[in-house]
Amino acid sequence: MNQTTFAFVDGVLHAEGVSTVSLARQFGTPLYVYSRAALTQAYEAYANACAGRRASVHVAVKANSNLAVLNVFARLGAGFDIVSSGELARVLTAGGKAENVVFSGVGKSAEEMREALAAGVKCFNVESIPELDRLNAVAASMGKTAPVSLRVNPDVDPKTHPYISTGLKANKFGVAFDDARATYRAAAAMPNLHVVGIDCHIGSQITEIAPYLDAVDRLLELVEQIEADGTKIHHVDVGGGLGIQYDTETPPDIGEFVKTLLDHIDARGHGHRAVFFEPGRSVTGNAGILLTRVEFLKPGEEKNFAIVDAAMNDLARPAMYQAFHAIEPAVKRDVSAHVYDVVGPVCESGDWLGRDRQLAIEAGDLLAIRSAGAYGFVMSSNYNTRPRAAEVMVDGSHAQIVRERENVKELFAGETVLPK
Ligand SMILES: Cc1ncc(COP(=O)(O)O)c(C=O)c1O
């Protein structure tokens, strides 16, 4: 966890130079809080390790698509990895450049392809022959040639949660390794496609380097075969997936991870190729927290519950993946500690944010849910007609609202009752 940007000062948790108590007072709860310094630090760890090598960082927009967050990265010169034309619109609005965008995703519509081609994205990461056919047809209809890379499924086990493991044979993603060479031949024969690269993405919250090295070895083996078939591969995109510390995990340091992969690629004799990274969680995850207030403490026979004003609709990861997020009082208090399940007001037993947490709290206290900067707000919903939380960016001693809290009227503004 990033202890320098979210740290206690005189018993009060601060985001950089701003007290979380004053943030909650000013902007209400639940409230997502991001640190510009933490976003910058994580991005620069990638960028610095890439320096001096033809290697680039394409931040995965899906992890956190707030315009201000994307703008921080765009100002640092980042590229982006998108999975929809909605994300492309966000990148362009936030100051990102289409020519630094790679377009991933297993089900791109013809309209999305058209928009991305018109904008001039760097590469389409394609996942099947039908998708190649569609992209070729769309490009032909526009009189253009689409740059493509195939997402190959290297069939390596990233040793992470099954829901976020994507590079195994049983996953819906990518072209099967054994079919990849033939699929490249098919792509090379399509007149409105230009093969430029190869990519993979083996999963998320990966805490070891070894699965990446295995994946890269398999990709490079293929690259040699594809080039023997006469198709040049300019770049190797290793995807995202590097893990962060939520609890006791010990993921590799970003710089060490990048350097190890680049050295490995160089040592295999592929140092002349450009390398792309698509990090999401590792650049935004520990740059954000979710502030929530305790509504009630409810003692029970088997469990005590701390019922808070954030819920599974605000932070879905615990309900969805049984994910662990550290939870702590934003103000250290001298009251007795008890073990609580921290739960939200949504009418689902699955609506929990933390289980069996030892907390010294009282009703009305403010809690910080850590590591909420990735797959937090972006996965939030309006379930139970709950307006989504506000988002704030802290920069030094300055805090700025970067997304207003929704209100109930907005939630059903597009709905109508039946005519009489
Ligand atoms: C193709 C692709 N690239 C990059 C990412 C980012 O992954 P992470 O946030 O684990 O770094 C994802 C996440 O699912 C993805 O599907």
The ligand as a Gaussian input file, in Angstrom:
#p B3LYP/6-31G(d) Opt

LIG

0 1
 C       -6.364000      -6.644000     -22.542000
 C       -6.128000      -6.094000     -21.186000
 N       -5.058000      -5.308000     -20.975000
 C       -4.798000      -4.772000     -19.765000
 C       -5.619000      -5.016000     -18.674000
 C       -5.281000      -4.399000     -17.360000
 O       -5.059000      -5.356000     -16.398000
 P       -4.552000      -4.954000     -14.945000
 O       -5.480000      -3.938000     -14.399000
 O       -4.608000      -6.226000     -14.186000
 O       -3.163000      -4.422000     -15.089000
 C       -6.738000      -5.841000     -18.839000
 C       -7.598000      -6.149000     -17.701000
 O       -8.446000      -6.985000     -17.688000
 C       -7.007000      -6.392000     -20.135000
 O       -8.070000      -7.172000     -20.347000

